[in-house]
Amino acid sequence: MEGRLQILQRKACGAGGNLKVVSLFSGCGGLDTGFTQVGFEVLAAYEADARTTGVYNQNLTNVARRCVLDESSNIGTDADVVLATPPCQGFSTAGGYQKNDPRNDLLAVAAKLIVSANPRIAVIENVAALGNSRNRDVLKNAIETLSNSGFTVNFSVLEAERLGVPQRRRRMFIVARQGAAPFNFGDLGQGPICCSLENALAGLDQGHLGHNPKYLSAGSNHEKIAKRIGQGQKLCNVRVGGAAVPTWEIPEVFGVVLDSEREVLEIIQRLRRTERVRRFGDADPVPLRRIEEALGRNPRSEIEQLMSKGYLRRIDDKIDLTNTFNGKYRRLRLDDVSPTVDTRFGDFRLFLHPTQNRGMTVREAARIQGFDDKFIFDKDERIAFKQVGNAVPPPVGRAVAEFVRALL
């Protein structure tokens, strides 16, 4: 049986042609696309979802197979590079840090499969929050698994907007190389932001696959709200500033308020964030006494009216705003980069087109992610948005691939 050293020596000799890649938790192939653009050859890709596997095979080479990976999976030992993008929902701030999410164990699975495959280099991608205090033990265990098996490990959070992708997307990349020689991964992606949403969306029309704009129904509350939201703004009661449009600024949907009632709302808006009681969250309900002191008068009649109109609510003996979400109906800006493209990017209640009263299309999301227009996603838009949102942007994949090739 060929030993570990012999396998590495055979790989280092470059036995014929392109550098070989095996991809774990491959999704639709965003990271793999970047590696193939640099000249790597993907031998196999493993993905748990059958429809996403089909999308991979339709757009890249026919090497993806449906497979629910665990520590006993046999992924072979012929790869120079192993890529892994295990699910991140449990680690994500957007997902609410679900510590007991069973998918969190898949980072450890990825590390152990990398050790068994014994590649020259491995790359693991996950959310930036993997480095937060709540997730640090999981990250540490994965790194120790690799380090204890002879890999030198380095990791860095890359910003997609500094790698040619028109969106704010921060992701952690862990790079592990066989041997003790140190390397610096932190310099990758330190360039300027040189892309905009306007350039990314230019030239899109009905002829592009996956571009099926769905405009908000004329006269609907959704359209009325959208008309009040400018580029770079969102519907938000809990923030103060030009980017936040509170519900009381849209009386045609949420109800008319008097000037004195607006004053009460704005006082509560400020006090709930500046006078904290709890150690968690970012705001607290406000005692009636503090509202009276801040206003210099008794506001009880206005508070009762605002409660009846649905603007305020009573929590125990305190008063709080309703609709305390951080922001909805976020309208993108053409002269800026996009927020992170996630699996919900097609929901108009979360993201609005920069200039039109509608949500974003699959093709627009794919453009923002850096996919070529020829890349075809699932026909079911709900599934397609998941495939796009879960993917590593191909330009980021390409930048990482170029770094890996230089290491090799």
RAVENSUL-V398473 format. One record per pair of residues at least 4 apart in sequence whose ideal C-beta (glycine too) atoms are under 8 Angstrom apart, sorted by the first residue. I is the first residue (numbers start at 1). J is the second residue. Records with the same first field share a line. If there is no record, write none. Layout:
I = J + J
//
This chain:
2 = 6 + 7 + 10
3 = 7
4 = 8 + 118
5 = 9
6 = 10
7 = 11 + 77 + 118
8 = 12 + 118 + 120 + 178
9 = 13
10 = 15
11 = 15 + 80 + 119 + 120
12 = 120
14 = 19
17 = 41
18 = 39 + 40 + 41
19 = 39 + 40 + 41 + 80 + 81 + 405 + 408
20 = 40 + 41 + 43 + 78 + 79 + 80 + 81
21 = 32 + 35 + 40 + 41 + 42 + 43 + 79 + 80 + 81 + 82 + 83
22 = 42 + 43 + 44 + 45 + 46 + 75 + 76 + 78 + 79 + 81 + 82 + 83 + 117 + 119
23 = 29 + 31 + 32 + 42 + 44 + 45 + 46 + 82 + 83 + 84
24 = 46 + 69 + 75 + 82 + 83 + 84 + 85 + 86 + 110 + 113
25 = 46 + 47 + 48 + 69 + 84 + 85 + 86 + 87 + 106 + 110
26 = 31 + 32 + 45 + 46 + 47 + 56 + 64 + 83 + 85
27 = 31 + 47 + 52 + 56 + 85 + 387 + 390 + 391 + 392
28 = 52 + 55 + 56 + 59 + 377 + 387 + 388 + 390 + 391
29 = 33 + 45 + 55 + 56 + 59 + 60 + 64 + 391
30 = 34 + 369 + 371 + 391 + 392 + 393 + 394 + 397
31 = 35 + 83 + 85 + 123 + 125 + 391 + 392 + 394 + 396 + 397 + 400
32 = 36 + 42 + 45 + 56 + 60 + 83 + 397
33 = 37 + 59 + 60 + 371 + 375 + 394 + 397 + 398
34 = 38 + 392 + 394 + 395 + 396 + 397 + 398 + 399 + 400 + 401
35 = 40 + 42 + 81 + 83 + 397 + 398 + 400 + 401 + 404
36 = 40 + 41 + 42 + 60 + 61
37 = 394 + 397 + 398 + 401
38 = 398 + 401 + 402 + 405
39 = 405
40 = 81 + 401 + 405
42 = 60 + 61 + 63
43 = 63 + 76 + 78 + 79
44 = 63 + 64 + 65 + 75 + 76
45 = 53 + 56 + 60 + 63 + 64 + 65
46 = 64 + 65 + 67 + 69 + 73 + 75
47 = 52 + 53 + 56 + 64 + 65 + 66 + 67
48 = 66 + 67 + 68 + 69
49 = 53 + 66
50 = 54 + 66
51 = 55 + 378 + 380 + 383
52 = 56 + 378 + 387
53 = 57 + 64 + 65 + 66
54 = 58 + 378
55 = 59 + 376 + 377 + 378 + 387
56 = 60 + 64
57 = 61 + 62 + 63 + 64
58 = 376
59 = 374 + 375 + 376
60 = 64
67 = 73
69 = 73 + 75 + 106 + 109 + 110 + 113
70 = 109
71 = 109 + 112 + 113
73 = 113
75 = 79 + 82 + 113 + 116 + 117
76 = 117
77 = 116 + 117 + 118
79 = 117 + 119
80 = 119 + 120 + 121 + 408
81 = 119 + 120 + 121 + 122 + 123 + 404 + 408
82 = 113 + 114 + 117 + 119 + 121 + 122 + 123
83 = 122 + 123 + 124 + 125
84 = 110 + 113 + 114 + 122 + 123 + 124 + 125
85 = 124 + 125 + 126 + 392
86 = 103 + 106 + 107 + 109 + 110 + 124 + 126
87 = 103 + 106
88 = 92 + 95 + 126 + 127 + 130
89 = 95 + 98 + 101 + 103
90 = 95 + 97 + 98 + 99 + 100 + 101 + 103 + 104
91 = 95 + 97 + 104 + 126 + 127 + 129 + 130 + 132 + 135 + 138
92 = 96 + 97 + 127 + 129
93 = 97 + 127 + 129 + 132
94 = 342
95 = 101
97 = 129 + 132 + 134 + 135
98 = 104
99 = 104 + 134
100 = 104
104 = 138
105 = 109
106 = 110
107 = 111 + 124 + 126 + 130 + 138 + 139 + 142
108 = 112 + 138 + 141 + 142 + 145
109 = 113
110 = 114 + 124 + 142
111 = 115 + 124 + 141 + 142 + 143 + 145 + 146
112 = 116 + 145
113 = 117
114 = 119 + 122 + 124 + 146 + 151 + 176
115 = 145 + 146 + 149
118 = 178
119 = 178
120 = 177 + 178 + 408
121 = 175 + 176 + 177 + 178 + 404 + 407 + 408
122 = 146 + 151 + 174 + 175 + 176
123 = 173 + 174 + 175 + 176 + 400 + 404
124 = 142 + 173 + 174 + 176
125 = 171 + 172 + 173 + 174 + 392
126 = 130 + 171 + 172 + 174
127 = 170 + 171 + 172
128 = 157 + 170 + 171 + 172
129 = 134 + 135
130 = 135 + 138 + 139 + 172
131 = 135 + 136 + 139 + 155 + 157 + 172
132 = 136
135 = 139
136 = 140
137 = 141
138 = 142
139 = 143 + 155
140 = 144
141 = 145
142 = 146 + 174
143 = 147 + 153 + 155 + 174
144 = 148
145 = 149
146 = 151 + 153 + 176
147 = 151 + 152 + 153
150 = 178 + 179
151 = 176 + 177 + 178 + 179
152 = 176 + 177 + 178 + 179 + 180 + 181 + 182 + 183
153 = 174 + 175 + 176
154 = 174 + 175 + 176 + 182 + 183 + 184 + 185 + 186
155 = 172 + 173 + 174 + 175 + 185
156 = 172 + 173 + 185 + 186 + 188 + 189
157 = 170 + 171 + 172 + 173
158 = 162 + 163 + 170 + 171 + 172 + 173 + 188 + 189 + 396 + 399 + 400
159 = 163 + 168 + 169 + 170 + 189
160 = 165 + 167 + 168 + 169 + 170 + 171 + 393 + 395 + 396
161 = 165 + 166 + 167 + 168 + 169 + 193 + 195 + 337
162 = 189 + 190 + 191 + 192 + 193
163 = 189 + 191 + 393 + 395 + 396 + 399
164 = 194 + 195 + 370 + 395 + 399
165 = 169 + 195 + 337 + 368 + 369 + 370 + 393 + 395 + 396
166 = 195 + 196 + 197 + 199 + 200 + 337 + 338 + 368
167 = 337 + 338 + 339 + 340 + 341 + 368 + 369 + 393
168 = 337 + 338 + 339 + 340
169 = 340 + 341 + 393 + 396
171 = 392 + 396
173 = 185 + 400
175 = 183 + 185 + 400 + 403 + 404 + 407
177 = 181 + 183 + 407
183 = 407
185 = 403
188 = 399 + 400 + 403
189 = 396 + 399
193 = 337
195 = 199 + 200 + 337
196 = 200 + 334 + 335 + 336 + 337
197 = 201 + 332 + 333 + 334 + 335 + 336 + 337 + 338 + 354 + 368
198 = 202 + 334 + 335 + 354
200 = 338 + 367 + 368
201 = 334 + 354 + 364 + 367 + 368
204 = 208 + 211 + 361 + 363 + 364 + 367
205 = 211
206 = 211 + 212
207 = 211
208 = 363 + 373
209 = 363 + 373 + 376
210 = 361 + 362 + 363 + 366 + 376 + 377 + 384
211 = 361 + 362 + 363 + 364
212 = 361 + 362 + 381
213 = 353 + 356 + 358 + 361
214 = 348 + 358 + 359
215 = 356 + 357 + 358
216 = 220 + 222 + 223 + 226 + 348 + 357 + 358
217 = 222 + 223
218 = 223
219 = 223 + 224
220 = 224
221 = 225 + 253
222 = 226 + 348 + 349
223 = 227 + 357
224 = 228 + 250 + 252 + 253
225 = 229 + 235 + 250 + 253 + 329
226 = 329 + 331 + 348 + 352 + 357
227 = 357
228 = 245 + 249 + 250
229 = 233 + 234 + 235 + 245 + 329 + 330 + 331 + 352
230 = 331
231 = 331 + 332 + 333 + 334 + 354 + 355
232 = 243 + 331 + 332 + 333 + 336
233 = 242 + 243 + 244 + 245 + 330 + 331
234 = 243 + 244 + 245 + 327 + 328 + 329 + 330 + 331
235 = 245 + 246 + 247 + 250 + 327 + 328 + 329
236 = 243 + 244 + 245 + 246 + 325 + 326 + 327 + 328
237 = 244 + 246 + 247 + 269 + 321 + 322 + 323 + 324 + 325
238 = 244 + 269 + 272 + 273 + 282 + 283 + 321 + 324 + 325 + 326
239 = 243 + 244 + 326 + 327
240 = 244 + 269 + 270
244 = 327
245 = 249 + 250
246 = 265 + 269
247 = 253 + 254 + 311 + 323
248 = 254 + 257 + 261 + 262 + 265 + 311
250 = 254
251 = 255 + 256 + 257
254 = 310 + 311
255 = 309 + 310 + 311
257 = 261 + 262 + 265 + 306 + 309 + 311
258 = 262 + 302 + 305
259 = 263
260 = 264 + 302
261 = 265 + 302 + 305 + 306 + 311
262 = 266
263 = 267 + 295 + 302
264 = 268 + 291 + 295 + 299 + 302 + 303 + 306
265 = 269 + 306 + 311 + 312 + 321
266 = 270
267 = 271 + 291 + 294 + 295
268 = 272 + 286 + 291 + 312 + 319 + 320 + 321
269 = 273 + 321
270 = 274 + 294
271 = 275 + 286 + 290 + 291 + 294
272 = 283 + 284 + 285 + 286 + 320 + 321
273 = 282 + 283
275 = 284 + 286 + 290
276 = 283 + 284
277 = 284
278 = 284
283 = 324
284 = 318 + 320
285 = 315 + 316 + 318 + 319 + 320
286 = 290 + 291 + 318 + 319 + 320
287 = 291 + 317 + 318 + 319
288 = 292 + 300 + 303 + 317 + 318 + 319
289 = 293
290 = 294
291 = 295 + 299 + 303 + 319
292 = 296 + 297 + 298 + 299
295 = 299
299 = 303
300 = 304
301 = 305
302 = 306
303 = 307 + 312 + 319
304 = 308
305 = 309
306 = 311 + 312
307 = 311 + 312 + 313 + 314
310 = 322
311 = 321 + 322
312 = 319 + 320 + 321 + 322
313 = 319 + 320 + 321 + 322
314 = 318 + 319 + 320
315 = 319 + 320
320 = 324
328 = 349 + 350
329 = 348 + 349 + 350 + 352
330 = 339 + 350 + 351 + 352
331 = 352 + 353 + 354
332 = 336 + 338 + 339 + 351 + 352 + 353 + 354 + 360
333 = 354
334 = 354 + 355
338 = 368
339 = 351
341 = 345 + 365 + 368 + 369 + 388 + 389
342 = 389
343 = 385 + 386 + 389 + 390
344 = 350 + 351 + 385 + 389
345 = 350 + 351 + 360 + 365 + 385 + 388 + 389
346 = 351 + 359 + 360 + 361 + 362 + 365 + 381 + 382 + 385
347 = 351 + 359
348 = 352 + 358 + 359
351 = 359 + 360
352 = 357 + 358 + 359
353 = 357 + 358 + 359 + 360 + 364
360 = 364 + 365
361 = 365
362 = 366 + 377 + 381 + 384 + 385 + 388
363 = 367 + 373
364 = 368
365 = 369 + 385 + 388 + 389
366 = 371 + 373 + 375 + 377 + 388
367 = 371 + 373
369 = 388 + 391 + 393 + 394
370 = 393 + 394 + 395 + 396
371 = 375 + 388 + 391 + 393 + 394
372 = 394
377 = 383 + 384 + 387 + 388
378 = 383 + 384 + 387
379 = 384
380 = 384
381 = 385
382 = 386
383 = 387
384 = 388
385 = 389
386 = 390
387 = 391
392 = 396 + 397
393 = 397
394 = 398
395 = 399
396 = 400
397 = 401
398 = 402
399 = 403
400 = 404
401 = 405
402 = 406
403 = 407
404 = 408
//
